[in-house]
Amino acid sequence: MAESVTGCVTLSSCNARATGMWIMLNRRRRVFLPSSVGTVVVGEVITVTGWQEEDHESAFVMAQSCAPSSLSIPGDVSGLSRAVYGRQGRPDHELLVIELLGPVLRWLLAAGWGALAREIAKGSLRTVRTMYQDVFMLYRRRGLPYQVTRYLHTLLGRQEEALGHLQAVAAEVLLQAEAAGESGLTTELILSRVMASLKSPDGILLEPSTLLVSSVGRCEDGYWFSPTLFFHRQRALTLLRGNQFFLEQPDDPQIRSVLAHRFSIITGPAGSGKTQMVLRVAEWCRAQGLGVALTALTGKAASLLGPEGQTLHRLLGYGGGGYSVEVVTQDVVFVDEMSMLVWPILSRLLSVCRGQIVFSGDPRQLPPVGSVSVITELLGCLPALVLPPFLREDGPERVRVTTVKCGSSGHLQDSLVRRVLSCVQEGSEWQVLAPVHDGELGVRRLNHLLQAAVNPEGVPVGAGFRVGDRVMVTKNCYTVTPPVYNGMVGMVVGPDGSGVRLRLESGLW
């Protein structure tokens, strides 16, 4: 359905896809701008015309065109006063707020930040005057995105290298470091990145470096962290210091080394049998009458722990608003694939778990997405059972990866289909990886091509599937027994009401 939407760009993500850019209008409307449409900047007011699209996550607008627009919020004092206060302002205080912060309030109202605009308008004169001088207070204290706050800073015509701006850039540097998996930055590195962000030559920063960084970060042993990461890390390490003896010592020396302390780690290279060791220790604990919880950081990893496996998020009752579980009652909690564990989740687990915790993982394996991993630091402070390589009987799994390079998308599609058909004829397992969902080489297009080539005679069963299609589960489902996890692979065997019936490689239906 074609539609036209108007609003302020409150968030943008360049290179979110190879074919364009995601933007957010008025904080809530997702729009995808193909590279042929053009680019926008945060704070810009645009009119977008496009088509309503839906993916597996949410609905969005696929833009066909975009053009500059004007704000619908009145710019005069009386009109803006009515928009902010619901009436025309009377006291001198209200008129002063409109006079000082009028451009900011107007933009916030147009962009869907009405509650924040009214909160600002009701502030004290001292707060309003301070915000007029340093609008980056909205970034540091109200969580307004940095790019949005920078745009409002420009609207007010404030000095670019003001102290508030420098502090906001330093805070953004710490947050970006956390997202990149850096556990801490030195003062010198923070300042160099601040100057790089401002495109400033060395020596332009006149404020004392300690004042600049200490206002937005927390320091330990000469390394700076964002306040949130620092809090979770300190809380977790404080709770881990109670690493006391907990259980009776078993006869098996490996199990004894794992259970001798309240917190311990099972580690080793890929294929060393870490998951199997977890299951061995869990079986011993059950034999002693202890309650056991088997968890992992992903659904696929949890499925390898057996029918009782679950994600750590599910154990903690994670939902849209946070965690719901206040106490974990199991005596021993196992956390597999801890290379993807992050400080906030670890902090929550330690605060609600009253029993023993056994971690398992390898620091050389998959790290967490967009956050700082904890496994390296925990290996330095917790007792660990180190397994030798290739303890598993079947040895390490080997995967052959083929990269296809061609001059055009059509040529690449043809080459890809031939290679897949060759694998099918050989009886080899195969999987195609694509970096995007849409476009000529996106997941959706390639799925249609490969379905037509590999399973042309399959009986349609709805939603674009055919009997005999190989599929991958993309979302955890806990409503069935045993649960189905993201990443499981199976085959379509027929219709099932309004959906399809699958036979998974794990044997589940």
C-alpha positions as CSV (number, residue, x, y, z in Angstrom):
1,M,0.0,0.0,0.0
2,A,1.5,3.3,-1.1
3,E,1.6,6.0,1.6
4,S,3.2,9.3,2.5
5,V,4.7,10.1,5.9
6,T,6.1,13.3,7.3
7,G,8.4,13.8,10.2
8,C,11.8,14.6,11.7
9,V,14.6,12.1,11.3
10,T,15.4,11.1,14.9
11,L,17.7,8.2,14.2
12,S,19.7,7.0,11.2
13,S,21.9,4.0,10.6
14,C,24.2,4.3,7.6
15,N,25.2,1.1,5.8
16,A,22.6,-0.9,7.7
17,R,22.2,-2.7,4.4
18,A,24.3,-2.9,1.4
19,T,21.5,-1.3,-0.7
20,G,20.5,1.7,1.4
21,M,20.0,3.2,4.9
22,W,17.5,2.8,7.7
23,I,16.0,6.0,9.3
24,M,13.4,6.6,12.0
25,L,10.8,9.2,11.7
26,N,9.3,10.7,14.8
27,R,10.9,8.1,17.0
28,R,8.5,5.3,15.9
29,R,8.2,5.0,12.1
30,R,10.9,2.8,10.4
31,V,11.7,3.8,6.9
32,F,14.2,2.2,4.5
33,L,15.8,4.5,2.0
34,P,17.4,2.7,-1.0
35,S,20.7,4.1,-2.2
36,S,18.9,5.5,-5.3
37,V,16.6,7.7,-3.1
38,G,19.3,9.7,-1.3
39,T,20.6,10.3,2.2
40,V,19.3,12.3,5.1
41,V,20.8,13.7,8.3
42,V,19.5,13.5,11.9
43,G,17.2,16.4,12.7
44,E,16.1,16.9,9.1
45,V,12.3,17.2,8.4
46,I,11.3,15.2,5.3
47,T,8.3,13.8,3.5
48,V,8.6,10.2,2.5
49,T,6.6,8.4,-0.2
50,G,6.8,4.7,-0.5
51,W,5.2,1.3,0.1
52,Q,4.2,-0.4,3.3
53,E,6.4,-3.5,3.8
54,E,6.5,-6.2,6.4
55,D,9.3,-8.5,7.5
56,H,9.5,-11.0,10.3
57,E,10.1,-8.3,12.9
58,S,7.9,-5.3,12.1
59,A,6.3,-3.2,9.5
60,F,8.2,-0.4,7.7
61,V,8.0,1.9,4.7
62,M,10.2,1.1,1.7
63,A,10.8,4.7,0.3
64,Q,10.5,5.5,-3.3
65,S,11.2,9.2,-2.8
66,C,11.9,11.8,-0.1
67,A,11.9,15.5,-0.1
68,P,12.5,18.3,2.5
69,S,9.4,19.4,4.4
70,S,8.5,22.0,7.0
71,L,7.5,21.6,10.6
72,S,3.8,21.5,11.3
73,I,4.3,23.0,14.8
74,P,3.7,26.8,15.0
75,G,6.8,28.8,15.4
76,D,5.3,31.9,17.0
77,V,5.4,32.3,20.8
78,S,1.6,32.0,21.3
79,G,1.2,29.0,19.1
80,L,4.2,27.2,20.5
81,S,3.0,28.0,24.0
82,R,-0.4,26.4,23.3
83,A,1.3,23.3,21.8
84,V,3.6,22.9,24.8
85,Y,1.3,23.9,27.7
86,G,-2.0,23.1,26.2
87,R,-2.9,26.8,26.5
88,Q,-1.4,30.2,25.8
89,G,1.4,31.0,28.3
90,R,0.7,33.6,30.8
91,P,3.5,33.8,33.4
92,D,6.8,35.5,32.5
93,H,8.5,32.2,33.3
94,E,6.7,30.4,30.5
95,L,7.3,33.1,28.0
96,L,11.0,33.0,28.9
97,V,11.2,29.3,28.3
98,I,9.6,29.7,24.9
99,E,12.0,32.5,24.0
100,L,15.1,30.6,25.1
101,L,14.3,27.0,24.0
102,G,11.7,27.6,21.4
103,P,13.6,25.9,18.5
104,V,14.3,22.9,20.7
105,L,10.7,22.6,22.0
106,R,9.3,22.9,18.5
107,W,11.6,20.2,17.1
108,L,10.9,17.8,20.0
109,L,7.1,18.2,19.6
110,A,7.3,17.6,15.8
111,A,9.6,14.6,16.3
112,G,7.3,12.8,18.9
113,W,9.2,13.9,22.1
114,G,6.2,15.8,23.4
115,A,6.5,14.4,27.0
116,L,10.1,15.5,27.1
117,A,9.3,19.0,25.7
118,R,6.6,19.5,28.4
119,E,9.0,18.3,31.1
120,I,11.6,20.8,30.0
121,A,9.0,23.6,29.8
122,K,8.0,23.0,33.4
123,G,11.5,23.2,34.7
124,S,12.9,25.9,36.9
125,L,14.4,29.1,35.4
126,R,17.8,28.0,36.5
127,T,17.4,24.6,34.7
128,V,16.1,26.3,31.6
129,R,19.0,28.8,31.5
130,T,21.5,26.0,32.1
131,M,20.0,23.9,29.3
132,Y,20.1,27.0,27.0
133,Q,23.9,27.1,27.5
134,D,24.3,23.4,27.5
135,V,21.6,21.5,25.6
136,F,23.8,18.3,25.9
137,M,22.2,17.9,29.3
138,L,19.4,16.2,27.3
139,Y,22.0,13.6,26.1
140,R,23.6,13.0,29.5
141,R,20.5,13.1,31.7
142,R,17.5,12.3,29.5
143,G,18.9,9.8,27.1
144,L,18.3,11.8,23.9
145,P,20.5,10.3,21.1
146,Y,23.8,12.1,20.6
147,Q,23.1,13.0,16.9
148,V,19.7,14.5,17.8
149,T,21.2,16.5,20.7
150,R,24.0,17.8,18.4
151,Y,21.3,18.9,15.9
152,L,19.5,20.8,18.7
153,H,22.8,22.3,19.8
154,T,23.2,23.7,16.3
155,L,19.6,25.0,16.3
156,L,20.4,27.2,19.3
157,G,23.5,28.5,17.6
158,R,25.8,27.4,20.5
159,Q,29.6,27.1,20.3
160,E,30.6,23.8,18.8
161,E,33.5,23.0,21.3
162,A,31.6,24.0,24.5
163,L,32.4,21.9,27.6
164,G,29.0,20.2,27.4
165,H,29.6,19.1,23.8
166,L,33.1,17.8,24.6
167,Q,31.7,15.8,27.5
168,A,29.0,14.4,25.3
169,V,31.5,13.3,22.7
170,A,33.7,11.7,25.4
171,A,30.6,9.8,26.6
172,E,29.8,8.7,23.1
173,V,33.4,7.4,22.7
174,L,33.0,5.2,25.8
175,L,29.6,3.9,24.6
176,Q,31.1,3.1,21.1
177,A,34.0,1.3,22.7
178,E,31.6,-0.8,24.8
179,A,29.6,-1.6,21.6
180,A,32.9,-2.6,19.9
181,G,33.8,-5.0,22.7
182,E,36.6,-2.9,24.2
183,S,36.6,-3.4,28.0
184,G,38.3,-0.1,28.9
185,L,40.1,2.9,27.4
186,T,43.0,5.0,28.6
187,T,42.6,8.8,29.0
188,E,44.9,9.5,26.1
189,L,43.0,7.2,23.8
190,I,39.7,8.8,24.8
191,L,41.0,12.3,24.1
192,S,42.5,11.2,20.7
193,R,39.1,9.8,19.7
194,V,37.3,12.9,20.9
195,M,39.5,15.1,18.7
196,A,39.1,12.7,15.8
197,S,35.3,12.9,16.2
198,L,35.5,16.7,16.2
199,K,38.0,16.7,13.4
200,S,40.2,18.9,15.6
201,P,44.0,19.2,15.5
202,D,46.0,18.1,18.5
203,G,46.0,20.6,21.4
204,I,42.6,22.2,20.7
205,L,41.1,20.7,23.9
206,L,41.6,23.4,26.6
207,E,39.7,21.7,29.4
208,P,41.7,19.5,31.8
209,S,41.5,16.0,30.5
210,T,40.7,14.5,33.9
211,L,37.7,16.8,34.3
212,L,36.4,16.0,30.8
213,V,36.6,12.2,31.1
214,S,35.7,11.9,34.8
215,S,32.4,13.7,34.2
216,V,31.2,10.9,31.8
217,G,33.1,7.8,32.8
218,R,34.4,5.7,35.7
219,C,38.0,4.7,36.1
220,E,39.7,1.5,37.4
221,D,43.4,0.8,37.2
222,G,43.9,3.6,34.7
223,Y,41.1,2.4,32.3
224,W,37.8,4.2,31.8
225,F,34.4,2.6,31.3
226,S,30.9,3.9,30.7
227,P,29.0,4.3,34.0
228,T,26.5,1.5,33.2
229,L,29.2,-1.0,32.1
230,F,31.3,0.0,35.2
231,F,28.4,-0.6,37.5
232,H,27.5,-4.0,36.2
233,R,31.2,-5.1,36.1
234,Q,31.9,-3.9,39.6
235,R,28.7,-5.5,40.9
236,A,29.5,-8.8,39.2
237,L,33.1,-8.9,40.4
238,T,32.0,-8.1,44.0
239,L,29.6,-11.0,44.0
240,L,32.2,-13.3,42.4
241,R,34.6,-12.7,45.3
242,G,32.5,-15.1,47.5
243,N,34.0,-18.1,45.7
244,Q,33.7,-20.4,48.6
245,F,33.5,-24.2,48.8
246,F,30.0,-25.4,48.2
247,L,29.4,-29.1,47.5
248,E,30.7,-32.4,48.8
249,Q,33.7,-33.5,46.8
250,P,33.1,-36.2,44.2
251,D,35.5,-39.0,43.4
252,D,36.0,-38.0,39.8
253,P,38.9,-35.5,39.7
254,Q,37.5,-33.5,36.8
255,I,34.1,-33.1,38.4
256,R,35.7,-32.4,41.7
257,S,37.8,-29.5,40.2
258,V,34.6,-28.1,38.7
259,L,32.4,-28.3,41.9
260,A,35.1,-27.4,44.5
261,H,34.1,-23.7,44.3
262,R,30.9,-21.9,44.1
263,F,31.9,-20.3,40.8
264,S,34.1,-22.1,38.3
265,I,34.7,-22.4,34.5
266,I,35.1,-25.3,32.1
267,T,37.2,-24.1,29.2
268,G,39.1,-25.6,26.2
269,P,39.4,-25.2,22.4
270,A,36.6,-26.1,20.0
271,G,35.9,-29.8,20.0
272,S,37.4,-30.5,23.4
273,G,34.1,-31.6,24.9
274,K,33.1,-28.7,27.1
275,T,29.4,-29.3,26.6
276,Q,29.8,-33.0,27.3
277,M,31.6,-32.2,30.5
278,V,28.8,-29.9,31.5
279,L,26.3,-32.8,31.0
280,R,28.5,-35.1,33.0
281,V,28.7,-32.7,35.9
282,A,25.0,-32.0,35.7
283,E,24.2,-35.8,35.8
284,W,26.4,-36.2,38.9
285,C,24.5,-33.3,40.6
286,R,21.2,-34.8,39.8
287,A,22.3,-38.1,41.4
288,Q,23.0,-36.2,44.6
289,G,19.4,-34.9,44.6
290,L,20.4,-31.3,43.6
291,G,18.3,-29.1,41.4
292,V,20.0,-28.3,38.1
293,A,19.4,-25.6,35.4
294,L,21.1,-26.1,32.0
295,T,21.4,-22.8,30.1
296,A,23.2,-21.3,27.2
297,L,23.4,-17.8,25.6
298,T,21.6,-18.9,22.4
299,G,18.7,-21.1,21.6
300,K,20.8,-23.3,19.3
301,A,23.4,-23.9,22.0
302,A,20.6,-24.6,24.5
303,S,19.2,-27.3,22.3
304,L,22.5,-29.2,22.5
305,L,22.0,-29.5,26.3
306,G,19.0,-31.8,25.9
307,P,15.3,-31.4,26.6
308,E,16.0,-29.4,29.8
309,G,18.2,-26.9,28.0
310,Q,17.0,-23.2,27.9
311,T,18.4,-19.8,27.2
312,L,19.9,-17.9,30.1
313,H,17.4,-15.0,29.3
314,R,14.5,-17.4,29.8
315,L,15.9,-18.6,33.2
316,L,16.1,-15.0,34.3
317,G,12.6,-14.2,32.9
318,Y,13.8,-11.6,30.5
319,G,11.0,-9.7,28.7
320,G,10.5,-6.4,27.0
321,G,10.6,-4.5,30.3
322,G,13.5,-6.3,31.9
323,Y,13.9,-9.4,34.2
324,S,10.9,-10.9,36.1
325,V,12.7,-13.7,38.0
326,E,13.7,-12.5,41.5
327,V,15.2,-15.8,42.8
328,V,16.7,-18.7,40.9
329,T,15.9,-21.7,43.1
330,Q,18.1,-24.4,41.4
331,D,21.1,-25.6,43.4
332,V,23.5,-25.6,40.4
333,V,23.2,-23.4,37.3
334,F,25.2,-24.2,34.2
335,V,26.0,-21.5,31.6
336,D,27.3,-22.9,28.3
337,E,28.9,-20.8,25.5
338,M,29.9,-18.1,27.9
339,S,32.0,-16.4,25.3
340,M,28.8,-14.5,24.4
341,L,28.1,-13.5,28.1
342,V,28.0,-9.8,28.9
343,W,28.3,-7.9,32.2
344,P,24.7,-6.8,32.6
345,I,23.4,-10.4,32.2
346,L,26.1,-11.8,34.5
347,S,25.3,-9.1,37.1
348,R,21.7,-10.1,37.1
349,L,22.4,-13.8,37.3
350,L,24.7,-13.4,40.3
351,S,22.2,-11.2,42.1
352,V,19.3,-13.7,41.9
353,C,21.2,-17.0,42.0
354,R,21.6,-18.5,45.5
355,G,23.4,-21.6,44.4
356,Q,26.4,-22.6,42.5
357,I,27.2,-21.5,39.0
358,V,29.4,-23.4,36.5
359,F,30.4,-21.5,33.3
360,S,31.6,-23.1,30.1
361,G,33.2,-21.6,27.1
362,D,36.2,-20.6,25.0
363,P,37.5,-17.0,24.7
364,R,38.5,-17.7,21.1
365,Q,35.0,-18.5,20.0
366,L,32.0,-16.3,19.1
367,P,32.0,-13.0,21.1
368,P,28.8,-11.1,22.1
369,V,27.3,-8.8,19.5
370,G,27.7,-5.1,20.3
371,S,29.0,-5.4,23.9
372,V,32.0,-6.3,26.0
373,S,32.7,-10.0,26.7
374,V,33.4,-11.2,30.2
375,I,35.1,-14.5,29.6
376,T,38.7,-13.3,29.4
377,E,38.4,-11.4,32.7
378,L,36.6,-14.2,34.5
379,L,39.3,-16.7,33.4
380,G,41.8,-14.5,35.3
381,C,39.9,-14.6,38.6
382,L,38.0,-17.9,38.7
383,P,39.2,-21.5,39.0
384,A,39.0,-23.3,35.6
385,L,39.1,-26.8,34.3
386,V,41.1,-26.7,31.1
387,L,40.2,-29.5,28.7
388,P,42.7,-30.8,26.1
389,P,41.9,-30.3,22.4
390,F,39.9,-32.8,20.5
391,L,38.6,-34.9,23.4
392,R,35.4,-35.5,21.5
393,E,35.3,-39.0,19.9
394,D,34.1,-37.8,16.5
395,G,36.8,-35.2,16.3
396,P,36.4,-31.6,15.2
397,E,33.7,-30.8,12.7
398,R,35.0,-29.4,9.3
399,V,33.1,-27.1,7.0
400,R,34.2,-26.2,3.5
401,V,33.4,-22.6,2.6
402,T,33.2,-21.6,-1.1
403,T,33.1,-17.9,-2.0
404,V,31.4,-17.1,-5.3
405,K,32.6,-13.9,-7.1
406,C,31.0,-12.8,-10.4
407,G,30.6,-9.7,-12.5
408,S,26.8,-9.3,-12.2
409,S,24.0,-10.4,-9.9
410,G,22.5,-12.6,-12.6
411,H,25.8,-14.4,-13.3
412,L,26.3,-14.9,-9.5
413,Q,22.8,-16.3,-9.1
414,D,23.3,-18.8,-11.9
415,S,26.7,-19.9,-10.5
416,L,25.3,-20.3,-7.0
417,V,22.4,-22.5,-8.3
418,R,24.9,-24.7,-10.2
419,R,27.1,-25.2,-7.1
420,V,24.1,-26.0,-4.8
421,L,22.7,-28.5,-7.3
422,S,26.2,-30.1,-7.4
423,C,26.1,-30.5,-3.6
424,V,22.6,-32.0,-3.8
425,Q,23.8,-34.6,-6.4
426,E,26.8,-35.5,-4.2
427,G,24.6,-35.9,-1.2
428,S,26.6,-33.2,0.7
429,E,25.1,-30.8,3.3
430,W,25.0,-27.2,2.1
431,Q,24.1,-23.8,3.3
432,V,24.1,-20.4,1.6
433,L,25.0,-17.2,3.6
434,A,23.8,-13.8,2.5
435,P,24.5,-10.5,4.3
436,V,21.1,-8.9,3.6
437,H,17.4,-9.9,3.3
438,D,16.2,-7.7,0.4
439,G,17.6,-7.1,-3.1
440,E,18.7,-9.3,-6.0
441,L,21.2,-11.1,-3.8
442,G,19.2,-11.0,-0.5
443,V,17.9,-14.0,1.5
444,R,14.4,-13.8,0.2
445,R,15.3,-13.7,-3.5
446,L,17.9,-16.5,-3.1
447,N,15.4,-18.6,-1.2
448,H,13.0,-18.4,-4.2
449,L,15.7,-19.3,-6.7
450,L,17.1,-22.2,-4.7
451,Q,13.6,-23.5,-3.9
452,A,12.8,-23.6,-7.7
453,A,16.1,-25.4,-8.4
454,V,16.3,-27.9,-5.6
455,N,12.6,-28.7,-4.9
456,P,10.7,-27.9,-8.1
457,E,8.1,-30.7,-7.6
458,G,7.3,-29.9,-3.9
459,V,3.6,-29.6,-3.1
460,P,2.8,-26.0,-1.9
461,V,1.6,-25.9,1.7
462,G,1.1,-22.1,2.2
463,A,3.2,-19.1,3.1
464,G,5.5,-19.8,0.2
465,F,6.7,-23.2,1.5
466,R,6.6,-26.6,-0.3
467,V,6.8,-30.1,1.0
468,G,10.5,-31.1,1.1
469,D,11.9,-27.6,1.6
470,R,14.9,-27.4,4.0
471,V,14.2,-24.6,6.5
472,M,15.8,-23.0,9.5
473,V,13.9,-21.9,12.6
474,T,14.5,-18.2,13.2
475,K,12.7,-17.7,16.5
476,N,12.7,-19.5,19.9
477,C,9.4,-21.3,20.7
478,Y,8.8,-22.4,24.3
479,T,5.2,-23.3,23.9
480,V,5.9,-26.8,22.6
481,T,7.6,-29.7,24.4
482,P,10.5,-30.0,24.0
483,P,11.1,-26.3,23.0
484,V,12.3,-25.3,19.5
485,Y,15.2,-22.9,19.2
486,N,16.5,-20.4,16.8
487,G,19.0,-22.0,14.4
488,M,17.5,-25.5,14.3
489,V,17.3,-27.0,10.8
490,G,14.6,-29.3,9.4
491,M,12.3,-30.1,6.5
492,V,8.7,-29.2,5.7
493,V,6.6,-32.4,5.7
494,G,3.1,-30.9,5.2
495,P,0.5,-28.4,6.3
496,D,-0.6,-27.9,9.9
497,G,-3.7,-25.8,10.1
498,S,-2.7,-22.3,9.1
499,G,1.0,-23.1,9.3
500,V,3.4,-25.9,8.2
501,R,4.6,-29.1,9.9
502,L,8.3,-29.6,10.2
503,R,10.6,-32.6,11.0
504,L,13.8,-31.2,12.6
505,E,17.2,-32.8,12.4
506,S,17.0,-33.3,16.1
507,G,14.1,-35.7,15.6
508,L,11.5,-33.2,16.8
509,W,8.2,-32.6,14.9
